[in-house]
Amino acid sequence: MAWSLNADRPIYSQIVERLETQIVSGQYKPGDKLPSVRELAAEAGVNPNTMQKAFADLERSGLIITQRTSGRTVTEDVAMIQQIQKSLATEQILSFFERMEELGYDKENTLKLMELISKEAK
């Protein structure tokens, strides 16, 4: 089944974000071999050149490593993965606070509401 990708943003950057998320969430663990460009392109429903461009970005960041004879693997640098995870989480939190401000909530009231909802959800 093709991945859900938006036409309003570059496809390769959405692929990069998705693969980063899969790596930081543990779907792909440190040292895991990644599927080939063609396999992932077919799974995502995109051109292999687009997937290759996304892989090139991930390689430049150091998150994945190309090994000539065995394909691409996830870095074994756990600290790097954790730093990227923290960075992605920070982006999500800041975006959430911006959307809450658009609804008229400041950070203090947003946190109070989150705490209230968290207690009710138990």
C-alpha positions in Angstrom: 0.0 0.0 0.0 1.4 3.4 -1.0 2.5 5.8 1.7 0.2 8.8 2.4 2.3 11.7 1.0 1.1 15.3 0.5 1.4 17.0 -2.9 1.9 20.4 -1.2 5.4 19.6 0.1 8.4 18.0 -1.6 7.9 14.2 -1.6 11.6 13.4 -0.9 11.5 15.5 2.3 8.4 13.7 3.5 10.1 10.4 2.9 13.1 11.7 4.9 10.8 12.6 7.8 9.0 9.2 7.6 12.3 7.3 7.6 13.7 9.4 10.5 10.6 8.7 12.5 10.8 5.0 11.8 14.4 5.0 12.9 14.0 7.1 16.1 10.9 5.1 17.1 12.7 1.8 16.9 11.0 0.4 13.8 14.5 0.3 12.3 17.0 -0.3 15.1 20.7 0.8 15.1 22.6 -1.4 12.7 19.5 -2.7 10.9 19.7 -3.2 7.2 17.3 -1.0 5.3 15.3 -2.3 2.3 16.7 -1.3 -1.1 15.8 1.9 -2.8 13.6 0.0 -5.3 11.8 -1.9 -2.6 11.0 1.2 -0.5 10.1 3.2 -3.6 7.6 0.5 -4.6 6.2 0.4 -1.1 5.9 4.2 -1.0 4.5 4.4 -4.5 7.2 6.9 -5.6 9.9 7.0 -8.3 13.2 5.3 -7.2 15.1 8.5 -8.0 13.0 10.3 -5.4 13.7 7.6 -2.8 17.4 7.8 -3.7 17.4 11.5 -3.1 15.8 10.9 0.4 18.4 8.3 1.2 21.2 10.7 0.1 19.9 13.2 2.6 19.8 10.6 5.4 23.4 9.6 4.5 24.6 13.2 4.6 23.0 13.5 8.1 24.8 10.3 9.2 21.6 8.6 10.2 22.1 5.9 7.6 25.4 4.4 6.3 26.0 2.9 2.9 28.2 -0.2 2.8 29.3 -1.1 -0.7 28.6 -4.9 -0.5 25.7 -5.0 2.0 23.5 -2.0 1.2 22.4 0.6 3.6 22.1 0.3 7.4 21.0 2.5 10.2 23.8 4.1 12.1 24.9 2.4 15.3 25.4 5.8 17.0 22.6 5.7 19.6 23.5 9.2 20.8 22.9 10.6 17.4 19.5 8.8 17.1 18.5 10.1 20.5 19.5 13.6 19.6 17.4 13.5 16.4 14.5 12.0 18.3 14.7 14.9 20.8 14.9 17.4 17.9 11.9 15.9 16.2 9.9 15.9 19.5 10.9 19.5 20.1 9.6 20.5 16.7 6.3 18.8 17.4 5.9 20.4 20.8 6.7 23.9 19.5 4.2 23.4 16.6 1.6 22.3 19.2 2.1 25.4 21.3 1.8 27.6 18.2 -1.6 25.9 17.3 -2.8 26.3 20.9 -1.9 30.0 20.8 -4.0 30.3 17.7 -6.9 28.9 19.8 -6.2 31.6 22.5 -4.3 29.5 25.0 -0.9 30.7 26.4 1.7 28.1 27.4 0.7 28.1 31.0 -3.0 27.4 30.2 -2.0 24.9 27.6 0.0 23.0 30.2 -2.8 23.2 32.8 -5.3 21.8 30.2 -2.9 19.0 29.3 -2.5 18.0 32.9 -6.3 18.1 33.4 -6.9 15.9 30.3 -4.1 13.6 31.3 -5.7 13.0 34.7 -9.1 12.4 33.1 -7.7 9.9 30.7 -6.4 7.6 33.4 
